[in-house]
Amino acid sequence: MKVRIIRTAKELMDVFDGNYSKEERDTLDYILKISSVKLNERVIELSKKHESIAAQFLPSLQEASSMGLFHKIYKSRTHPVKGIDRGYLDRVTITPVMNCETFCRYCFLTQAGFGASMSDKEIEDAVDYIDSNPDIRYVLITGGDPLLNQAKLERIVSGLSTVNHIDSIRIGTRTLLFDPSKFNDRFFRMIKSAQNHGKRIEIGAHMNHPDEIDAETQEKLEEMHRHLVTVYTQTTLLRGINDDPETLLELYRKVYRAGGEVYLLFHCDPINGMDHLRTTVSKGLEIKSRLADMTSGRLVPKYKVAKCEIGVDSDVLEIGENHIWIETPYSIANLKKIIEGYSPLEPVEKVSKRGRLIIKYMGKW
């Protein structure tokens, strides 16, 4: 599928027929120089039809007001081998491709950077690491988007299929929006082979708004259900796009009717230029509470702030003007078991009296 990379206001106007003043064009040029736009033809057409989709992928003049507000928040210290991220006792992520067919404006990779893909040898080493650690039961193949390179995805799934102690292989992707046609016969042959080895296959589908589920996407959701593939939602809470329970409930009902499951609602991370898309944490908690009042618990997501479910597995210890101190559920003892030489990253991390990791999360309460 054809891809467009947009680096100037003029290029943006050529594709979307925008009308900006000289000052606005200068601002967009500044924004796009720092963070370019990458769109495939399907997302371009959907963006022209739906403001809810356009706002996730096209630059906003508001980005200039919070450029440089945040520092990098992701630290590479949990990589035992290239491509493996192990921050938990029984699960790991593997990242074969650090790129996507289309770039979401609020993605942390715009800050952490889009890196090189794993080589075949690195994939082999990663599978060997998983095979040699029998306490690992679940593997999430993520990115970037792993369906950007189906050959690498097949190599990983094939390798993991023969690892006896792996119960579940999860694939994190936004391809249901980007290019549903990739869920084709070749994809389902890969899935069937893994299932024949006794592996549960799951798709962590990033989807934020009901407008993203058109007839083609719905058909693919239903097809995966028929192939015994569990699809679960991973949604980012975005101000002005889906920060109301009615919109989220419409999305979740569409997914559930097609055989999928509602799972995670993430608070939008502190990414440079994206402050206009972030709600307060209390707004997210309110939305979840209202959803619980409106519908079945099967359609109410876990609301995660930096991988913490406040009031369930994590506690807020202190609220500042632009930050929140959170006691996470992650014990220092277990972190030391899985991360060689682990110690909290002061001053943004510390240890609680219960021996748990405390983090300073940048966001408004």
Secondary structure by P-SEA (a helix, b strand, c coil): cbbbbbccaaaaaaaccccccaaaaaaaaaaaaabbbbbcaaaaaaaaacaaaaaacccccccccccccccccccccccccccccccccccbbbbccccccccccccccccccccccccaaaaaaaaaaaaacccccbbbbccccccccaaaaaaaaaaacccccccbbbbbbcccccccccccaaaaaaaaaaaaabbbbbbbccccccccccaaaaaaaaaaaaacbbbbbbbbbcccccccaaaaaaaaaaaaaabbbbcbbbccccccccccccccaaaaaaaaaaaaacccccccccccccccccccccccccccccbbbbbccccaaaaaacccccccccccbbbccccbbbbbccccc
